[in-house]
Amino acid sequence: MLLFYVITSSLFNSAYAFNLPVKSTVRAPTPLAAKSICTFDSSDFAGKQGDWPYTAADLNRLDNSIDSNFYAEPRFVTHIDDMAIELLTNYYREEFSSMNKKGPLDILDLCSSWISHLPSDIRYGRVAGVGMNQKELEANKQLTEFHVQDMNEQPTLSLFEDNSFDVICNVVSVDYLTKPQEIFREMHRILRPGGVSLMSFSNRCFPSKAVAMWLQADDIGRLTIVASYYHYAAEWESIEALDLKEKQATPERPSAGEVFKNPASLTAWMNVAAAVAKNNSGDPMFVVKGVK
């Protein structure tokens, strides 16, 4: 287990090396299964559950105006690239498939918009969305219900009863939360025992709306920040950081003799090399998973 120590200031820029397996098979890359980076336990944090180490400066933003003004106009765009979306949807499928054996899943999409990235081949019951823009939420066909709410102004989820959901998702929005302790505490309350919370993020954001310590951290620091939100807000069964995207190695170029014997091998190699380059240059995708 890798140990990450959370401190009260915003010193999260830690170096970390990934030991990624080399792929030598000549084939186009496909979205890979999630890779666990580490799990966290209470000894990985400086404070105890229930403490709160972050200051107003840590959660300050360049633009502290009311978010409802910023999100007043709908944005029918995706905030991560197509590969990252596919990785996230495939990860959801892996997570949900085993849970589906117990019956349809009740999902809460927190900070929802016009798309939730949920796989279509999973049985769902209730799919609720809480987001900022009504037009975006109305356009989201995966939701069975939606509620317009600014979580930074009203961080409670009092509209939902205890133990209401199997899964809570939050896609590329955890960096904007200015009251994460209250929100993560509420998430724990409304999840059923054994339910999972999946906070996903990439390296894109609206810098003016992200909290200060997020902008000062690297990817590992951000994973640690989110893990600490879980730890300090409530008692979780487990907290795990995952990387949804492994970089792939470019396959070895065929030799002149191989090309002479099979001219199509060069074209095949060029296509695969281009696909690998596209995959490796795309958005990273991370998840911090909490199990109640």
SVG drawing of the C-alpha trace seen along z (x, -y; Angstrom):
<svg xmlns="http://www.w3.org/2000/svg" viewBox="-38 -37 53 50">
<polyline fill="none" stroke="black" stroke-width="0.4" points="0.0,0.0 1.3,-3.5 1.1,-6.0 0.1,-9.6 0.1,-12.0 -2.4,-14.9 -1.3,-18.1 -3.2,-21.3 -1.5,-23.5 -1.6,-22.9 1.7,-21.1 0.5,-18.2 3.1,-18.3 4.6,-14.8 6.6,-12.9 5.4,-9.5 6.4,-6.9 4.0,-4.5 5.3,-1.0 3.3,-0.5 3.4,2.8 4.7,2.7 2.3,3.8 4.1,5.5 1.1,6.9 0.4,5.2 -3.2,4.2 -5.1,1.0 -5.4,-0.1 -8.7,0.4 -9.8,-1.1 -8.2,0.9 -9.5,2.1 -8.9,-0.3 -5.6,0.0 -5.5,-0.5 -2.9,-3.0 -3.3,-2.6 -5.8,-2.1 -6.0,-4.5 -6.5,-3.8 -6.7,-6.1 -2.9,-5.9 -2.4,-7.6 -3.8,-10.9 -2.5,-13.3 -5.8,-13.8 -8.7,-11.6 -12.0,-11.1 -14.2,-14.0 -11.3,-16.5 -11.0,-19.0 -7.5,-20.1 -8.4,-22.6 -8.5,-26.4 -10.6,-29.0 -7.5,-29.7 -7.2,-26.1 -10.8,-26.2 -10.7,-29.7 -11.2,-30.4 -10.2,-33.0 -13.9,-33.6 -16.0,-33.4 -19.1,-34.7 -22.3,-32.6 -21.9,-29.6 -25.5,-29.8 -24.5,-32.9 -21.5,-31.1 -23.7,-28.1 -26.7,-30.2 -26.3,-29.3 -26.3,-25.6 -23.1,-24.1 -23.9,-21.1 -20.3,-20.1 -18.2,-17.3 -15.4,-18.3 -13.2,-15.3 -12.2,-13.7 -14.0,-10.7 -11.4,-8.2 -11.7,-9.4 -15.5,-9.1 -15.2,-5.5 -12.8,-4.6 -15.2,-6.0 -18.2,-4.3 -16.3,-1.0 -15.2,-1.4 -18.8,-2.0 -19.8,1.2 -17.2,3.2 -18.3,1.7 -22.0,2.0 -22.1,5.5 -21.4,7.3 -23.7,5.0 -26.5,5.6 -26.7,9.2 -28.6,7.9 -31.1,6.0 -31.5,2.7 -29.2,0.0 -30.3,-3.3 -27.9,-6.0 -27.3,-9.6 -25.4,-11.7 -24.0,-14.6 -23.1,-17.8 -25.0,-16.3 -25.4,-17.8 -26.8,-16.8 -24.8,-13.5 -24.0,-11.0 -21.7,-8.5 -23.6,-5.6 -23.4,-2.3 -26.7,-1.4 -26.5,2.3 -26.9,2.1 -30.3,2.4 -31.1,-0.8 -33.9,-1.7 -33.9,-5.3 -31.3,-7.6 -31.4,-11.0 -29.4,-14.0 -28.5,-17.1 -27.0,-19.9 -26.8,-23.6 -28.5,-24.1 -32.1,-23.0 -31.8,-22.9 -28.9,-20.5 -30.6,-18.3 -33.8,-18.2 -31.7,-17.0 -30.2,-14.1 -32.2,-11.1 -30.5,-8.8 -32.1,-10.6 -35.4,-9.5 -35.5,-12.6 -33.5,-15.8 -33.1,-18.6 -31.5,-22.0 -29.3,-22.8 -26.0,-24.8 -24.1,-22.4 -21.7,-25.2 -24.6,-27.3 -26.7,-24.4 -24.4,-21.4 -27.0,-19.2 -29.0,-16.5 -32.0,-16.7 -34.3,-15.9 -33.0,-12.3 -33.6,-9.9 -30.9,-7.9 -29.8,-4.8 -31.4,-5.8 -28.8,-5.0 -26.4,-2.2 -24.0,-4.4 -23.1,-8.1 -21.2,-9.4 -19.5,-12.8 -17.7,-13.4 -15.0,-16.2 -16.7,-18.4 -15.1,-17.5 -12.5,-20.2 -15.2,-22.9 -16.7,-21.9 -16.1,-24.6 -17.9,-22.7 -16.6,-19.1 -16.9,-18.0 -20.6,-18.6 -21.2,-17.1 -19.1,-13.9 -20.9,-13.5 -24.2,-13.7 -23.1,-11.3 -22.2,-8.8 -25.7,-9.3 -27.7,-8.6 -25.7,-5.6 -26.9,-2.2 -24.5,0.1 -22.0,1.5 -22.8,-1.3 -20.1,-3.1 -19.2,-6.7 -17.1,-7.3 -15.4,-10.7 -13.8,-10.9 -11.6,-13.7 -9.1,-14.5 -6.6,-17.3 -9.0,-19.9 -11.1,-22.4 -12.3,-26.0 -9.4,-27.5 -11.4,-30.4 -13.8,-28.0 -11.5,-25.3 -10.4,-25.5 -6.9,-26.9 -5.3,-23.7 -6.5,-21.8 -4.7,-24.2 -1.5,-23.8 -1.5,-20.0 -0.4,-17.3 -2.4,-14.3 -1.3,-12.3 -1.9,-15.3 -5.4,-15.6 -6.1,-11.9 -5.0,-12.5 -7.2,-15.5 -10.3,-13.6 -9.3,-10.6 -9.0,-13.0 -12.4,-14.4 -13.8,-10.9 -11.7,-10.2 -12.4,-13.4 -16.1,-13.5 -17.3,-10.1 -16.3,-6.5 -15.9,-4.5 -15.3,-0.8 -12.6,-1.5 -11.1,-4.3 -9.2,-3.5 -7.5,-5.6 -7.6,-4.2 -6.1,-5.2 -8.4,-4.4 -5.8,-5.0 -2.6,-3.2 -0.2,-4.5 0.6,-1.9 3.9,-1.2 4.2,-1.7 4.6,1.7 7.9,2.4 8.0,1.4 8.2,4.3 11.5,4.9 12.2,4.4 12.1,8.1 8.7,8.4 7.4,5.5 8.8,7.1 7.0,10.4 3.8,8.6 3.5,5.0 0.2,4.6 2.1,5.0 3.6,1.5 0.1,0.0 -1.2,2.0 1.8,0.8 1.2,-2.8 -2.5,-2.6 -1.7,-1.0 1.1,-3.4 -1.2,-6.4 -3.9,-4.9 -1.4,-4.4 -0.2,-8.0 -3.7,-9.3 -4.5,-7.2 -1.4,-8.3 -1.9,-12.0 -5.6,-12.1 -7.0,-13.1 -6.0,-11.1 -8.9,-9.8 -8.8,-9.0 -11.3,-7.8 -11.3,-7.9 -13.8,-5.2 -15.3,-5.1 -17.3,-2.1 -19.7,-2.6"/>
</svg>
